[in-house]
Amino acid sequence: MAADVTLTPRLICLEDLSTTTNPSGATVSMTVLGAPINPVTLNKLALVLLTQFTQAANDGAAATAGVGLGFVYYSTTSSALKARMT
């Protein structure tokens, strides 16, 4: 069954770029300049800080640092998140 949906575009405001480290996200009620109705509930962007991960050069160093098999660590060799495989 088809449904009609009306989308109303709006400008992205600086307030839309609020962030949170809560993985389930969070909302904030703010006054947004130019919004027809205030305050507006905005959804914060969930982000992950790389400093939250154990840093290691390779899987062996990650294992020594306590990273479990299959868990994620920050590779100082490739500057990327990696899953420990060995």
Backbone as XML, in Angstrom:
<?xml version="1.0"?>
<chain id="A" units="angstrom">
  <residue number="1" name="MET">
    <atom name="N" x="0.843" y="-1.159" z="0.000"/>
    <atom name="CA" x="0.000" y="0.000" z="0.000"/>
    <atom name="C" x="0.899" y="1.237" z="0.000"/>
  </residue>
  <residue number="2" name="ALA">
    <atom name="N" x="0.694" y="2.088" z="-0.968"/>
    <atom name="CA" x="1.471" y="3.316" z="-1.066"/>
    <atom name="C" x="0.950" y="4.352" z="-0.078"/>
  </residue>
  <residue number="3" name="ALA">
    <atom name="N" x="1.865" y="5.204" z="0.374"/>
    <atom name="CA" x="1.485" y="6.272" z="1.299"/>
    <atom name="C" x="2.078" y="7.576" z="0.804"/>
  </residue>
  <residue number="4" name="ASP">
    <atom name="N" x="1.324" y="8.638" z="0.958"/>
    <atom name="CA" x="1.828" y="9.962" z="0.613"/>
    <atom name="C" x="2.547" y="10.533" z="1.826"/>
  </residue>
  <residue number="5" name="VAL">
    <atom name="N" x="3.736" y="11.037" z="1.586"/>
    <atom name="CA" x="4.525" y="11.629" z="2.659"/>
    <atom name="C" x="4.947" y="13.015" z="2.217"/>
  </residue>
  <residue number="6" name="THR">
    <atom name="N" x="4.763" y="13.986" z="3.076"/>
    <atom name="CA" x="5.194" y="15.345" z="2.787"/>
    <atom name="C" x="6.418" y="15.656" z="3.626"/>
  </residue>
  <residue number="7" name="LEU">
    <atom name="N" x="7.501" y="15.963" z="2.974"/>
    <atom name="CA" x="8.733" y="16.337" z="3.667"/>
    <atom name="C" x="8.912" y="17.839" z="3.579"/>
  </residue>
  <residue number="8" name="THR">
    <atom name="N" x="9.232" y="18.443" z="4.696"/>
    <atom name="CA" x="9.468" y="19.879" z="4.722"/>
    <atom name="C" x="10.947" y="20.118" z="4.979"/>
  </residue>
  <residue number="9" name="PRO">
    <atom name="N" x="11.682" y="20.516" z="3.960"/>
    <atom name="CA" x="13.114" y="20.740" z="4.167"/>
    <atom name="C" x="13.353" y="21.975" z="5.028"/>
  </residue>
  <residue number="10" name="ARG">
    <atom name="N" x="14.455" y="21.962" z="5.731"/>
    <atom name="CA" x="14.851" y="23.140" z="6.494"/>
    <atom name="C" x="16.364" y="23.229" z="6.479"/>
  </residue>
  <residue number="11" name="LEU">
    <atom name="N" x="16.867" y="24.395" z="6.752"/>
    <atom name="CA" x="18.304" y="24.586" z="6.822"/>
    <atom name="C" x="18.868" y="23.831" z="8.017"/>
  </residue>
  <residue number="12" name="ILE">
    <atom name="N" x="20.088" y="23.340" z="7.879"/>
    <atom name="CA" x="20.767" y="22.715" z="9.006"/>
    <atom name="C" x="21.380" y="23.843" z="9.823"/>
  </residue>
  <residue number="13" name="CYS">
    <atom name="N" x="21.096" y="23.845" z="11.104"/>
    <atom name="CA" x="21.588" y="24.890" z="11.993"/>
    <atom name="C" x="22.800" y="24.401" z="12.771"/>
  </residue>
  <residue number="14" name="LEU">
    <atom name="N" x="23.576" y="25.317" z="13.276"/>
    <atom name="CA" x="24.726" y="24.970" z="14.100"/>
    <atom name="C" x="24.301" y="24.098" z="15.268"/>
  </residue>
  <residue number="15" name="GLU">
    <atom name="N" x="23.114" y="24.350" z="15.808"/>
    <atom name="CA" x="22.620" y="23.568" z="16.935"/>
    <atom name="C" x="22.424" y="22.094" z="16.576"/>
  </residue>
  <residue number="16" name="ASP">
    <atom name="N" x="22.236" y="21.791" z="15.294"/>
    <atom name="CA" x="22.075" y="20.405" z="14.858"/>
    <atom name="C" x="23.357" y="19.603" z="15.046"/>
  </residue>
  <residue number="17" name="LEU">
    <atom name="N" x="24.463" y="20.261" z="15.212"/>
    <atom name="CA" x="25.751" y="19.587" z="15.278"/>
    <atom name="C" x="26.179" y="19.282" z="16.708"/>
  </residue>
  <residue number="18" name="SER">
    <atom name="N" x="25.251" y="19.340" z="17.657"/>
    <atom name="CA" x="25.561" y="18.945" z="19.026"/>
    <atom name="C" x="25.931" y="17.478" z="19.026"/>
  </residue>
  <residue number="19" name="THR">
    <atom name="N" x="26.874" y="17.110" z="19.868"/>
    <atom name="CA" x="27.318" y="15.718" z="19.898"/>
    <atom name="C" x="27.196" y="15.136" z="21.296"/>
  </residue>
  <residue number="20" name="THR">
    <atom name="N" x="27.228" y="13.820" z="21.368"/>
    <atom name="CA" x="27.197" y="13.116" z="22.634"/>
    <atom name="C" x="28.040" y="11.857" z="22.502"/>
  </residue>
  <residue number="21" name="THR">
    <atom name="N" x="28.608" y="11.395" z="23.594"/>
    <atom name="CA" x="29.334" y="10.127" z="23.566"/>
    <atom name="C" x="28.440" y="8.994" z="24.057"/>
  </residue>
  <residue number="22" name="ASN">
    <atom name="N" x="27.175" y="9.277" z="24.313"/>
    <atom name="CA" x="26.212" y="8.257" z="24.706"/>
    <atom name="C" x="25.864" y="7.449" z="23.454"/>
  </residue>
  <residue number="23" name="PRO">
    <atom name="N" x="26.162" y="6.133" z="23.404"/>
    <atom name="CA" x="25.938" y="5.370" z="22.180"/>
    <atom name="C" x="24.473" y="5.280" z="21.749"/>
  </residue>
  <residue number="24" name="SER">
    <atom name="N" x="23.551" y="5.473" z="22.684"/>
    <atom name="CA" x="22.142" y="5.433" z="22.295"/>
    <atom name="C" x="21.641" y="6.813" z="21.885"/>
  </residue>
  <residue number="25" name="GLY">
    <atom name="N" x="22.541" y="7.787" z="21.857"/>
    <atom name="CA" x="22.164" y="9.133" z="21.452"/>
    <atom name="C" x="21.513" y="9.893" z="22.595"/>
  </residue>
  <residue number="26" name="ALA">
    <atom name="N" x="21.167" y="11.108" z="22.339"/>
    <atom name="CA" x="20.522" y="11.954" z="23.335"/>
    <atom name="C" x="19.817" y="13.073" z="22.593"/>
  </residue>
  <residue number="27" name="THR">
    <atom name="N" x="18.915" y="13.727" z="23.271"/>
    <atom name="CA" x="18.243" y="14.880" z="22.673"/>
    <atom name="C" x="18.489" y="16.092" z="23.549"/>
  </residue>
  <residue number="28" name="VAL">
    <atom name="N" x="18.297" y="17.243" z="22.967"/>
    <atom name="CA" x="18.436" y="18.501" z="23.692"/>
    <atom name="C" x="17.344" y="19.435" z="23.189"/>
  </residue>
  <residue number="29" name="SER">
    <atom name="N" x="16.773" y="20.187" z="24.078"/>
    <atom name="CA" x="15.748" y="21.152" z="23.713"/>
    <atom name="C" x="16.412" y="22.522" z="23.644"/>
  </residue>
  <residue number="30" name="MET">
    <atom name="N" x="16.398" y="23.140" z="22.457"/>
    <atom name="CA" x="17.096" y="24.414" z="22.259"/>
    <atom name="C" x="16.233" y="25.391" z="21.489"/>
  </residue>
  <residue number="31" name="THR">
    <atom name="N" x="16.528" y="26.656" z="21.658"/>
    <atom name="CA" x="15.919" y="27.694" z="20.846"/>
    <atom name="C" x="16.763" y="27.829" z="19.582"/>
  </residue>
  <residue number="32" name="VAL">
    <atom name="N" x="16.128" y="27.645" z="18.432"/>
    <atom name="CA" x="16.831" y="27.701" z="17.155"/>
    <atom name="C" x="16.384" y="28.962" z="16.428"/>
  </residue>
  <residue number="33" name="LEU">
    <atom name="N" x="17.334" y="29.804" z="16.096"/>
    <atom name="CA" x="17.056" y="31.054" z="15.408"/>
    <atom name="C" x="16.337" y="30.777" z="14.098"/>
  </residue>
  <residue number="34" name="GLY">
    <atom name="N" x="15.201" y="31.387" z="13.880"/>
    <atom name="CA" x="14.453" y="31.236" z="12.638"/>
    <atom name="C" x="13.462" y="30.086" z="12.639"/>
  </residue>
  <residue number="35" name="ALA">
    <atom name="N" x="13.439" y="29.278" z="13.691"/>
    <atom name="CA" x="12.475" y="28.179" z="13.749"/>
    <atom name="C" x="11.090" y="28.746" z="14.021"/>
  </residue>
  <residue number="36" name="PRO">
    <atom name="N" x="10.049" y="28.207" z="13.377"/>
    <atom name="CA" x="8.710" y="28.746" z="13.577"/>
    <atom name="C" x="8.167" y="28.497" z="14.980"/>
  </residue>
  <residue number="37" name="ILE">
    <atom name="N" x="8.615" y="27.405" z="15.622"/>
    <atom name="CA" x="8.185" y="27.074" z="16.975"/>
    <atom name="C" x="9.423" y="26.748" z="17.804"/>
  </residue>
  <residue number="38" name="ASN">
    <atom name="N" x="9.543" y="27.384" z="18.958"/>
    <atom name="CA" x="10.677" y="27.125" z="19.845"/>
    <atom name="C" x="10.173" y="26.757" z="21.214"/>
  </residue>
  <residue number="39" name="PRO">
    <atom name="N" x="10.872" y="26.019" z="22.024"/>
    <atom name="CA" x="12.156" y="25.382" z="21.698"/>
    <atom name="C" x="11.949" y="24.170" z="20.786"/>
  </residue>
  <residue number="40" name="VAL">
    <atom name="N" x="13.026" y="23.768" z="20.124"/>
    <atom name="CA" x="13.023" y="22.650" z="19.194"/>
    <atom name="C" x="13.804" y="21.504" z="19.824"/>
  </residue>
  <residue number="41" name="THR">
    <atom name="N" x="13.293" y="20.281" z="19.714"/>
    <atom name="CA" x="14.033" y="19.124" z="20.201"/>
    <atom name="C" x="14.970" y="18.661" z="19.099"/>
  </residue>
  <residue number="42" name="LEU">
    <atom name="N" x="16.257" y="18.657" z="19.401"/>
    <atom name="CA" x="17.267" y="18.234" z="18.435"/>
    <atom name="C" x="17.887" y="16.922" z="18.900"/>
  </residue>
  <residue number="43" name="ASN">
    <atom name="N" x="18.195" y="16.049" z="17.958"/>
    <atom name="CA" x="18.871" y="14.796" z="18.262"/>
    <atom name="C" x="20.374" y="15.023" z="18.154"/>
  </residue>
  <residue number="44" name="LYS">
    <atom name="N" x="21.073" y="14.737" z="19.242"/>
    <atom name="CA" x="22.522" y="14.869" z="19.200"/>
    <atom name="C" x="23.119" y="13.742" z="18.376"/>
  </residue>
  <residue number="45" name="LEU">
    <atom name="N" x="24.242" y="14.000" z="17.726"/>
    <atom name="CA" x="24.937" y="12.993" z="16.952"/>
    <atom name="C" x="25.784" y="12.141" z="17.888"/>
  </residue>
  <residue number="46" name="ALA">
    <atom name="N" x="25.580" y="10.833" z="17.860"/>
    <atom name="CA" x="26.396" y="9.946" z="18.681"/>
    <atom name="C" x="27.777" y="9.833" z="18.044"/>
  </residue>
  <residue number="47" name="LEU">
    <atom name="N" x="28.815" y="9.932" z="18.841"/>
    <atom name="CA" x="30.165" y="9.807" z="18.309"/>
    <atom name="C" x="30.999" y="8.935" z="19.227"/>
  </residue>
  <residue number="48" name="VAL">
    <atom name="N" x="32.059" y="8.424" z="18.671"/>
    <atom name="CA" x="32.986" y="7.587" z="19.420"/>
    <atom name="C" x="34.336" y="8.291" z="19.410"/>
  </residue>
  <residue number="49" name="LEU">
    <atom name="N" x="34.916" y="8.444" z="20.570"/>
    <atom name="CA" x="36.238" y="9.045" z="20.654"/>
    <atom name="C" x="37.289" y="7.952" z="20.531"/>
  </residue>
  <residue number="50" name="LEU">
    <atom name="N" x="38.260" y="8.158" z="19.666"/>
    <atom name="CA" x="39.294" y="7.137" z="19.483"/>
    <atom name="C" x="40.096" y="6.910" z="20.753"/>
  </residue>
  <residue number="51" name="THR">
    <atom name="N" x="40.113" y="7.883" z="21.642"/>
    <atom name="CA" x="40.850" y="7.716" z="22.894"/>
    <atom name="C" x="40.177" y="6.708" z="23.811"/>
  </residue>
  <residue number="52" name="GLN">
    <atom name="N" x="38.945" y="6.288" z="23.491"/>
    <atom name="CA" x="38.250" y="5.296" z="24.292"/>
    <atom name="C" x="38.784" y="3.891" z="24.042"/>
  </residue>
  <residue number="53" name="PHE">
    <atom name="N" x="39.535" y="3.699" z="22.958"/>
    <atom name="CA" x="40.031" y="2.384" z="22.590"/>
    <atom name="C" x="41.480" y="2.197" z="23.028"/>
  </residue>
  <residue number="54" name="THR">
    <atom name="N" x="41.829" y="0.945" z="23.331"/>
    <atom name="CA" x="43.220" y="0.606" z="23.634"/>
    <atom name="C" x="44.041" y="0.852" z="22.379"/>
  </residue>
  <residue number="55" name="GLN">
    <atom name="N" x="45.223" y="1.448" z="22.534"/>
    <atom name="CA" x="46.105" y="1.688" z="21.395"/>
    <atom name="C" x="47.165" y="0.600" z="21.362"/>
  </residue>
  <residue number="56" name="ALA">
    <atom name="N" x="47.364" y="0.021" z="20.183"/>
    <atom name="CA" x="48.354" y="-1.032" z="20.017"/>
    <atom name="C" x="48.841" y="-1.037" z="18.572"/>
  </residue>
  <residue number="57" name="ALA">
    <atom name="N" x="50.054" y="-1.532" z="18.374"/>
    <atom name="CA" x="50.644" y="-1.563" z="17.034"/>
    <atom name="C" x="50.094" y="-2.714" z="16.192"/>
  </residue>
  <residue number="58" name="ASN">
    <atom name="N" x="49.733" y="-3.842" z="16.837"/>
    <atom name="CA" x="49.257" y="-5.016" z="16.097"/>
    <atom name="C" x="48.444" y="-5.905" z="17.040"/>
  </residue>
  <residue number="59" name="ASP">
    <atom name="N" x="47.963" y="-7.031" z="16.522"/>
    <atom name="CA" x="47.134" y="-7.932" z="17.315"/>
    <atom name="C" x="47.865" y="-8.451" z="18.552"/>
  </residue>
  <residue number="60" name="GLY">
    <atom name="N" x="49.153" y="-8.770" z="18.397"/>
    <atom name="CA" x="49.930" y="-9.280" z="19.528"/>
    <atom name="C" x="50.028" y="-8.258" z="20.651"/>
  </residue>
  <residue number="61" name="ALA">
    <atom name="N" x="50.298" y="-7.015" z="20.284"/>
    <atom name="CA" x="50.392" y="-5.949" z="21.288"/>
    <atom name="C" x="49.024" y="-5.675" z="21.908"/>
  </residue>
  <residue number="62" name="ALA">
    <atom name="N" x="47.967" y="-5.798" z="21.107"/>
    <atom name="CA" x="46.615" y="-5.602" z="21.637"/>
    <atom name="C" x="46.280" y="-6.692" z="22.648"/>
  </residue>
  <residue number="63" name="ALA">
    <atom name="N" x="46.677" y="-7.934" z="22.338"/>
    <atom name="CA" x="46.439" y="-9.048" z="23.268"/>
    <atom name="C" x="47.181" y="-8.811" z="24.577"/>
  </residue>
  <residue number="64" name="THR">
    <atom name="N" x="48.421" y="-8.368" z="24.491"/>
    <atom name="CA" x="49.209" y="-8.070" z="25.683"/>
    <atom name="C" x="48.572" y="-6.960" z="26.501"/>
  </residue>
  <residue number="65" name="ALA">
    <atom name="N" x="47.923" y="-6.008" z="25.816"/>
    <atom name="CA" x="47.270" y="-4.881" z="26.498"/>
    <atom name="C" x="45.898" y="-5.251" z="27.046"/>
  </residue>
  <residue number="66" name="GLY">
    <atom name="N" x="45.452" y="-6.509" z="26.810"/>
    <atom name="CA" x="44.192" y="-6.961" z="27.376"/>
    <atom name="C" x="42.989" y="-6.904" z="26.456"/>
  </residue>
  <residue number="67" name="VAL">
    <atom name="N" x="43.198" y="-6.646" z="25.161"/>
    <atom name="CA" x="42.085" y="-6.615" z="24.211"/>
    <atom name="C" x="41.699" y="-8.057" z="23.887"/>
  </residue>
  <residue number="68" name="GLY">
    <atom name="N" x="40.440" y="-8.400" z="24.092"/>
    <atom name="CA" x="39.967" y="-9.755" z="23.835"/>
    <atom name="C" x="39.848" y="-10.065" z="22.355"/>
  </residue>
  <residue number="69" name="LEU">
    <atom name="N" x="39.863" y="-11.342" z="22.022"/>
    <atom name="CA" x="39.720" y="-11.794" z="20.648"/>
    <atom name="C" x="38.385" y="-11.301" z="20.085"/>
  </residue>
  <residue number="70" name="GLY">
    <atom name="N" x="38.436" y="-10.625" z="18.943"/>
    <atom name="CA" x="37.231" y="-10.088" z="18.322"/>
    <atom name="C" x="36.875" y="-8.674" z="18.759"/>
  </residue>
  <residue number="71" name="PHE">
    <atom name="N" x="37.550" y="-8.176" z="19.800"/>
    <atom name="CA" x="37.277" y="-6.822" z="20.266"/>
    <atom name="C" x="38.082" y="-5.808" z="19.454"/>
  </residue>
  <residue number="72" name="VAL">
    <atom name="N" x="37.689" y="-4.561" z="19.547"/>
    <atom name="CA" x="38.277" y="-3.503" z="18.726"/>
    <atom name="C" x="39.371" y="-2.756" z="19.489"/>
  </residue>
  <residue number="73" name="TYR">
    <atom name="N" x="40.422" y="-2.413" z="18.760"/>
    <atom name="CA" x="41.490" y="-1.570" z="19.299"/>
    <atom name="C" x="41.903" y="-0.566" z="18.228"/>
  </residue>
  <residue number="74" name="TYR">
    <atom name="N" x="42.614" y="0.482" z="18.639"/>
    <atom name="CA" x="43.098" y="1.500" z="17.704"/>
    <atom name="C" x="44.511" y="1.128" z="17.295"/>
  </residue>
  <residue number="75" name="SER">
    <atom name="N" x="44.706" y="0.894" z="16.005"/>
    <atom name="CA" x="46.014" y="0.514" z="15.490"/>
    <atom name="C" x="46.876" y="1.754" z="15.290"/>
  </residue>
  <residue number="76" name="THR">
    <atom name="N" x="47.979" y="1.816" z="16.018"/>
    <atom name="CA" x="48.900" y="2.953" z="15.862"/>
    <atom name="C" x="49.703" y="2.827" z="14.575"/>
  </residue>
  <residue number="77" name="THR">
    <atom name="N" x="49.709" y="1.641" z="13.975"/>
    <atom name="CA" x="50.428" y="1.425" z="12.714"/>
    <atom name="C" x="49.643" y="1.986" z="11.537"/>
  </residue>
  <residue number="78" name="SER">
    <atom name="N" x="48.330" y="1.711" z="11.497"/>
    <atom name="CA" x="47.519" y="2.139" z="10.344"/>
    <atom name="C" x="46.599" y="3.323" z="10.669"/>
  </residue>
  <residue number="79" name="SER">
    <atom name="N" x="46.622" y="3.782" z="11.916"/>
    <atom name="CA" x="45.740" y="4.881" z="12.352"/>
    <atom name="C" x="44.280" y="4.582" z="12.038"/>
  </residue>
  <residue number="80" name="ALA">
    <atom name="N" x="43.854" y="3.361" z="12.385"/>
    <atom name="CA" x="42.473" y="2.944" z="12.127"/>
    <atom name="C" x="42.017" y="2.003" z="13.231"/>
  </residue>
  <residue number="81" name="LEU">
    <atom name="N" x="40.699" y="1.840" z="13.358"/>
    <atom name="CA" x="40.172" y="0.863" z="14.291"/>
    <atom name="C" x="40.285" y="-0.520" z="13.667"/>
  </residue>
  <residue number="82" name="LYS">
    <atom name="N" x="40.732" y="-1.490" z="14.447"/>
    <atom name="CA" x="40.866" y="-2.862" z="13.962"/>
    <atom name="C" x="40.278" y="-3.814" z="14.968"/>
  </residue>
  <residue number="83" name="ALA">
    <atom name="N" x="39.777" y="-4.935" z="14.504"/>
    <atom name="CA" x="39.301" y="-5.995" z="15.378"/>
    <atom name="C" x="40.456" y="-6.970" z="15.574"/>
  </residue>
  <residue number="84" name="ARG">
    <atom name="N" x="40.684" y="-7.366" z="16.823"/>
    <atom name="CA" x="41.758" y="-8.325" z="17.110"/>
    <atom name="C" x="41.341" y="-9.702" z="16.590"/>
  </residue>
  <residue number="85" name="MET">
    <atom name="N" x="42.146" y="-10.268" z="15.702"/>
    <atom name="CA" x="41.815" y="-11.548" z="15.067"/>
    <atom name="C" x="42.690" y="-12.697" z="15.544"/>
  </residue>
  <residue number="86" name="THR">
    <atom name="N" x="43.855" y="-12.413" z="16.115"/>
    <atom name="CA" x="44.754" y="-13.488" z="16.552"/>
    <atom name="C" x="45.132" y="-13.324" z="17.995"/>
  </residue>
</chain>
